[in-house]
Amino acid sequence: MLSLMLLTRAVDAYSVSAAAPRGAIAAASVRPAAAARVSMQEDVHATIVFLRHGQSTWNEASLFTGWADVELTTLGKNEAAAGATAMWKEGIVIDVAFTSLLKRAQQTLDIVLRITGQEDVPVHQNWRLNERMYGGLTGLNKKETVAKYGDEQVGKWRRSYSTPPPEIDTDSEYWPGNDNKYAHIPMEEIPLSECLKDTVDRCLPYWEESITPALKRGKTVLVAAHGNSIRGILKYVDGISDDEITQLEIPTGIPLVYRLNKDLQPIKSELAVAPLTGRFLVDEEELKRKQEEVANQSKLRYGVEEDEAAPAAVA
């Protein structure tokens, strides 16, 4: 029922915003409180919004996903619609958007732009924003993998900063090198497996070469991506330590907004929750609920009791 209500609200928002030219969205939809928050920060130069996609069909089936190109479930689409509604209420007008080469992130972005009436926003897709590559674990059932290798080993593969899972065989249907959409990428750059450190190293060149120039021009940017690719960028932006970043939960479908100064340093929001300096477009109580929901869902998927498991993110 809640998902249906969120989707209904989002559709209502889309109906209002689509009736007006894109440039009029901000004036029509900015709430007074939102406008006040922005106007009080005179040194705001650019804005970037991060949005993690919602539930995918493989999340629902408890399978390691990574670079496997699967779609959103109905719940995942409703999560995207809820995120769009939050952005519409905040009066956020996007200048340019970035996403990965994976359907679930692209669907999330498409839903947001349609609901907010911003379908004409330029969209850039790039493999460097893909989710972490889960290597030989891709497509395996998570509980069965724990039963086979044990909690400790799977925990290291999933949550350590620098320990990757086993490499995938190059003859596997899930190795990206066998997918035509990666044919333009040099073979040596296509990962066989990735830890979070590898994902950070993969994402940052794209951040510097493609996203940063838009921010330097004072644009409002939307990045619709994945839990680990977003964490990789946030680690850099907020200077988060290796240990702390592995415990950071990025809830699905909740926009995370950063205001940046002219040096592209984040202006800490009064509503930020450490170690982040940006603000989730949700109240603190709902944020905690969503973070716990993501962690608990993963614990159940891995067959681990809640009091024994470390926080875990959906992949």
Secondary structure, DSSP 8 states (H G I E B T S, - for coil): -HHHHHHHHHHHHHHHHHTS-GGGHHHHH--HHHHHHHHT-TT--EEEEEEE---BHHHHTTB--TT----B-HHHHHHHHHHHHHHHHHT---SEEEE-SSHHHHHHHHHHHHHTT-TTS-EEE-GGGS----GGGTT-BHHHHHHHH-HHHHHHHHH-SS-------TTSTT-GGGSGGGTTS-GGGS-S---HHHHHHHHHHHIIIIIHHHHHTT-EEEEEE-HHHHHHHHHHHHT--HHHHTT----TT--EEEEE-TT--EE--TT--TT--SEESS-HHHHHHHHHHHHHHHHHHTT--TTT-------
